Structures are given as C-alpha cells and as structure tokens.
Amino acid sequence: MSTAAAPSFTDALTTGPLVLDGGLSNQLESAGHDLSDALWSARLLAEAPAAVVAAHRTYYEAGAQVAITASYQATFEGFAARGIGAAEAAELLSRSVELAREAARQATAAGAAGPLYVAASAGPYGAMLADGSEYRGRYGLSVAELERFHRPRLEVLAAAGPDVLALETVPDADEARALLRAVRGLGVPAWLSFSAAGEHTRAGQPLEDAFALASDVPEVVAVGVNCCTPEDADQAVALAARTSGKPVVVYPNSGESWDAQARAWCGTPAFSADRVASWTAAGARLVGGCCRVGPDAVAALARQLAG
C-alpha cells in the first residue's frame, strides 16, 4: 500500500525494477466471471467489485508491486451505450482505483511486502469499440478528436489518486500524441506503452519514432510495450530506452493471439520469466505480463528479479 512514508512511484523507479501484475481479465475469468460483453472486465466494477479486489490481491500476493486497474475498457462512451450516465460512469472509473487500493490494503495486512502501487489503466480508443481495432489503430479520428475522447476519463482517474496512469496498448503514434497532450497538467505521472509488431506500432509507424514522442514530456516516467508477443518485447526494450531516454515498461502477453470475431485466444504460450534478465539489462524498470499471463508467471518473474 502506498503511504506517506513510502517512496513515490517515480522515486521507486529509480531503485527498480518494479514487478507489474498480469492479465486481470484472465484472472477474473478463472474465478468464473463472464467477460464476453463489450465492457469486458469494466462491467465488474459495478456488478462484482469484490471480485476485482480479489483478482488484484492475488497478483499482489504473488509478488506484484503494481496493480493495473480494471478501467482499461471503461469509458464514458462505453458506459453510455449500456445506459449508464456520466455521473455514474465517473463513479465507476474512480472505483477502479479504490478497488485496487483496497486490494493493496488487504494484501499488506496478509503479509505482502510493500510498498504496493496502483496504476490507473487508460486503454486506447479502439478498446471502447470492442472490435479488435485496438490492435490496428487508424480509427479515422484526428489527434484533437482523440484528445477530446481521452481527457475526461484521464481527469477522473487522476482525481481518484492513483500512483501512476497507465496509457497502455496504444496501437498508433497519432493516438500517443493525443494521450500525451491529454495527460499534461493532471499532476499524476504516466507511462506510455505501445502494442507493437516487430519494430513498428500496430498501425505501421516506426516504433523508434513512436517512443521518441515521449522523450520531452515530463509527465511520462516510463515508455515501452505491452500486449505484444514476448519476442516483440525482446526487440523493443533497448529501442525504447535509447530513443526515449526514459525507464522502460514491458509487459507482453502470453504469446497467444486474440481473435476478435470469436472473442477467444489462440496459439501457443511463449511467456517466460527467463526473459527478465535481458529486459532489465536493456533498461526495463517496470516488468510484468499482460493478457493470459497469470499469478504463477508473475510469481516466477518476481523471484527472478529478487534473485
């Protein structure tokens, strides 16, 4: 749990690396929750908040030092499509941070080593569409339009008091530009994490250019990749460190691929904690897993970093 006596998230990065959690959705699904609708895990913010707390706590107790909130797919527009008004949507966004804080309190009381931090997730525009476009980008919106989409949600999340904002799974450099504008002046540090394919963003831009966008943005304390294959992560870490000049965040998925039509994962897992040493040697200071990477893998990763 983050307290007044604990180092700030930004200060903790200087003594890192810090262990991130794994896939929240697969942990919730393994507990028996149906996440097949467009709101994904965000639906449980209203319907089963205790389940969200339990999932976060499982990762903390596995060795994660940072929990990423269940707000990835939570947007005013997405909630409105389900008949949820702006005031209730804002309450649910704030609740995502509160639930992670509660998990940190419970995990600390149960003996988990701290301090424990909370990262408020803000997924890309395509996550709200729930059609797989978060892995393609190129939505047909301008940077200004994307900034107007992201800013209200980020304002609410920042006001809820997370330790850091996780601008994650960004597929497109244009959307990164919008997010970097949207976090200015919020008073909360942020990391910027792209979904990559080889040396390019999912939208096809050079990853080197995308990483460099954050180099002179003081709010951004780490740059990197997530929800890509472990192999793509291997390539990206050193590139992110060199081009951004910032600590690197890396949390790939299991190596399986998402079939948006079938709403299912397919392929063979390739995530291994054995990769951690090369990532940290190349500049990674925030290391974890994304989709399909569970508590056991996070525990193995934590042991690697501790050793």
Order of alpha helices (4+ residues) and beta strands (2+ residues): alpha-beta-alpha-alpha-alpha-beta-alpha-alpha-beta-alpha-alpha-beta-alpha-beta-beta-beta-alpha-beta-alpha-beta-beta-beta-alpha-beta-alpha
